[in-house]
Amino acid sequence: MNRLLLLNLSLLITFSAFSQGGKVYDNLSMKSNLLKSERKFAVYLPPDYETSERSYPVLYLLHGSGDDQTGWIQFGEVLHIADKAIREGKATPMIIVMPDANTGRRGYFNDIKGTWLYEDFFFKELIPYVEGTYRIKGEKRYRAVAGLSMGGGGSFMYALHHPEMFSSACPLSAYVGPLSVDELKARLKRSNESYSNQQIQQYYEQHNALSLIDQLSKKDLSSVRWFIDCGDDDFLYEGNSLVHIALRKKEVPHEFRIRDGRHSWTYWRASLPVVLSFVSDAFHQY
């Protein structure tokens, strides 16, 4: 009888924790020495975070151009979608970190002259800070990255630059980088700054997903689980399709999805539950 009571009490506590839902904090900040500024970020904590003492896997979820750290909360409904996926057993409880890449300057990378070091900030300051502040399992197998549009590009580049850091990468409707050096030159020309051909070439090779796939070994590429998703009416279809072809030619396992849809939050809200399930497979040691 006592054993049955304990079991019922345990189930009641578990149900109560999950029925309460997770929490989001959308106006957090940390000091960045590299960027010489306060940097905002948002965090989703799973339903049982406050009632447990365990550590959790983490998903870094990147917003698109024009949004900030609140984008996935306000428009992407991350709280509702993550709670539902966890409650239904389709995703494991995880912490979701959403950084702001739209304060001061826009974008997830270091600039071409090395005067704005956002990517360095992400790996050298943000990740150590949040993984030291929250109960996060700080290992590759428990870390994933995903994002939409500009954030999809960030997901590609971060996982390609650091395949040792992420178990899964899920670029959605991603900007895969300039598809040619001439395209990059045209974009840089609009900034009214001058760059050498060597600077442009080096930057292109490090910020074009196709170039990076060509440079990396099949072993490194295959150490990341890839989920690439882009709508059939999305204007970024070409780059995503070319990445799929490049990975196929290199015989790198990956998931490539084309669904009915365009470059919109309607599309990305439908993608997020699949992303949460996909990254959970690695967190669960599929």
Secondary structure as UniProt FT lines:
FT   HELIX           2..20
FT   STRAND          23..32
FT   TURN            33..36
FT   STRAND          37..45
FT   TURN            47..51
FT   STRAND          58..62
FT   TURN            65..66
FT   TURN            69..70
FT   HELIX           71..74
FT   TURN            75..76
FT   HELIX           78..87
FT   TURN            88..89
FT   STRAND          95..99
FT   TURN            112..113
FT   HELIX           118..121
FT   HELIX           122..126
FT   HELIX           127..133
FT   TURN            134..135
FT   HELIX           140..142
FT   STRAND          143..148
FT   HELIX           150..161
FT   TURN            163..165
FT   STRAND          168..172
FT   HELIX           181..189
FT   TURN            190..192
FT   HELIX           197..206
FT   HELIX           209..215
FT   HELIX           218..222
FT   STRAND          225..231
FT   TURN            232..233
FT   TURN            235..236
FT   HELIX           237..249
FT   TURN            250..251
FT   STRAND          255..259
FT   HELIX           265..283
FT   TURN            284..285
//
